[in-house]
Amino acid sequence: MKKEYDYDNLPDFITKDEMIELVPQALEYFKDFVLAEGDEEEYFEMWVGDKAFDLNVWDEEGGDRSGRCSASLYPTFETIREDTGGTWRETDGEQWVTLFSWSK
C-alpha cells in the first residue's frame, strides 16, 4: 500500500489536524474494501466534529480487487433539496485528496 498524501501540501478544504483524525478511520475502510469482494466503488461518510467528508474507495480495474485500488477524501457542502425544502449534503467532486493506493 502506498500513502499518497502529504500533510504539508493539503488542499484548502481540510486541515492537518482533520487529516490526522480521519486517516486511521479511512485506512480501516480501505483495508476492508481491498480485502473484500463486491462493488467496484463505495462511499463512506466521515466526520470531524460537525464537518462532514466523503471517502471514496474504488477499484480502478473494475471490481475484482485484482488491480489498482485507491481511496480519496472529498469535501461536502450543504444545499437545499427542492423536493423537500430541507437541507442535503452533497459531495464536492471538484476537490479531493488521494489518501492511499494499492495494487496486487
RARADA-V954932 format. One record per pair of residues at least 24 apart in sequence whose ideal C-beta (glycine too) atoms are under 10 Angstrom apart, sorted by the first residue. I is the first residue (numbers start at 0). J is the second residue. D is the distance in whole Angstrom. If there is no record, write none. Layout:
I | J | D
I | J | D
This chain:
0 | 26 | 9
0 | 29 | 8
0 | 30 | 8
0 | 33 | 8
0 | 68 | 9
0 | 70 | 10
0 | 99 | 6
0 | 100 | 7
0 | 101 | 5
0 | 102 | 9
1 | 67 | 10
1 | 69 | 9
1 | 97 | 10
1 | 98 | 10
1 | 99 | 7
1 | 100 | 5
1 | 101 | 7
1 | 102 | 9
2 | 26 | 9
2 | 97 | 10
2 | 98 | 7
2 | 99 | 6
2 | 100 | 9
3 | 69 | 8
3 | 70 | 8
3 | 71 | 8
3 | 96 | 8
3 | 97 | 4
3 | 98 | 6
3 | 99 | 6
3 | 100 | 6
4 | 71 | 9
4 | 72 | 9
4 | 96 | 5
4 | 97 | 7
4 | 98 | 6
4 | 99 | 8
5 | 96 | 9
8 | 96 | 9
9 | 72 | 10
9 | 96 | 6
10 | 72 | 9
10 | 73 | 10
10 | 74 | 8
10 | 94 | 6
10 | 95 | 7
10 | 96 | 6
11 | 74 | 9
11 | 94 | 8
12 | 50 | 9
12 | 52 | 8
12 | 72 | 9
12 | 73 | 8
12 | 74 | 4
12 | 75 | 9
12 | 76 | 10
12 | 91 | 7
12 | 93 | 10
12 | 94 | 5
12 | 95 | 9
12 | 96 | 8
13 | 47 | 9
13 | 50 | 9
13 | 52 | 7
13 | 72 | 7
13 | 73 | 10
13 | 74 | 7
13 | 94 | 9
13 | 95 | 10
13 | 96 | 6
14 | 47 | 9
14 | 50 | 10
16 | 47 | 8
17 | 45 | 10
17 | 47 | 5
17 | 48 | 9
17 | 50 | 7
17 | 52 | 8
17 | 72 | 9
18 | 47 | 9
18 | 52 | 10
18 | 72 | 8
18 | 96 | 8
18 | 98 | 9
19 | 47 | 10
20 | 45 | 9
20 | 46 | 9
20 | 47 | 5
20 | 48 | 9
21 | 45 | 6
21 | 46 | 9
21 | 47 | 6
21 | 50 | 10
21 | 52 | 7
21 | 54 | 8
21 | 72 | 7
21 | 96 | 10
21 | 98 | 8
22 | 70 | 10
22 | 72 | 9
22 | 98 | 7
22 | 99 | 9
24 | 54 | 8
25 | 52 | 9
25 | 54 | 5
25 | 56 | 8
25 | 70 | 6
25 | 71 | 9
25 | 72 | 7
25 | 98 | 5
25 | 99 | 8
26 | 70 | 8
26 | 98 | 8
26 | 99 | 7
28 | 54 | 6
28 | 56 | 6
28 | 70 | 7
28 | 98 | 10
28 | 99 | 10
29 | 54 | 8
29 | 56 | 6
29 | 68 | 8
29 | 69 | 9
29 | 70 | 4
29 | 98 | 7
29 | 99 | 5
29 | 100 | 9
29 | 101 | 8
30 | 56 | 10
30 | 70 | 10
30 | 99 | 9
30 | 101 | 9
31 | 56 | 9
32 | 56 | 4
32 | 57 | 8
32 | 58 | 8
32 | 64 | 8
32 | 68 | 7
32 | 69 | 10
32 | 70 | 8
32 | 101 | 9
33 | 58 | 8
33 | 64 | 6
33 | 68 | 5
33 | 70 | 9
33 | 99 | 9
33 | 101 | 6
33 | 102 | 10
33 | 103 | 9
34 | 64 | 8
35 | 64 | 8
36 | 62 | 8
36 | 63 | 7
36 | 64 | 7
37 | 62 | 8
37 | 63 | 10
37 | 64 | 9
38 | 62 | 6
39 | 63 | 8
39 | 64 | 9
39 | 68 | 9
40 | 68 | 10
41 | 70 | 10
42 | 73 | 9
42 | 90 | 8
43 | 70 | 9
43 | 72 | 10
44 | 75 | 8
44 | 88 | 8
44 | 90 | 10
45 | 72 | 7
45 | 73 | 10
45 | 75 | 10
46 | 75 | 10
50 | 74 | 9
50 | 75 | 8
51 | 75 | 5
51 | 76 | 9
51 | 77 | 9
51 | 88 | 6
51 | 90 | 10
52 | 90 | 9
52 | 91 | 10
52 | 95 | 10
52 | 96 | 10
53 | 88 | 9
53 | 89 | 9
53 | 90 | 5
53 | 91 | 9
53 | 92 | 9
53 | 95 | 9
54 | 98 | 8
55 | 90 | 8
55 | 92 | 9
55 | 95 | 8
55 | 97 | 10
55 | 98 | 10
56 | 98 | 9
56 | 99 | 9
58 | 101 | 10
59 | 100 | 9
59 | 102 | 9
60 | 102 | 9
60 | 103 | 9
63 | 103 | 10
64 | 101 | 9
64 | 102 | 10
64 | 103 | 8
65 | 102 | 9
65 | 103 | 6
66 | 101 | 10
66 | 102 | 6
66 | 103 | 7
67 | 100 | 6
67 | 101 | 7
67 | 102 | 5
67 | 103 | 9
68 | 99 | 8
68 | 100 | 7
68 | 101 | 5
68 | 102 | 7
68 | 103 | 9
69 | 97 | 6
69 | 98 | 8
69 | 99 | 7
69 | 100 | 5
69 | 101 | 8
69 | 102 | 10
70 | 96 | 10
70 | 97 | 7
70 | 98 | 5
70 | 99 | 5
70 | 100 | 8
70 | 101 | 9
71 | 95 | 4
71 | 96 | 7
71 | 97 | 5
71 | 98 | 6
71 | 99 | 9
71 | 100 | 10
72 | 96 | 5
72 | 97 | 8
72 | 98 | 6
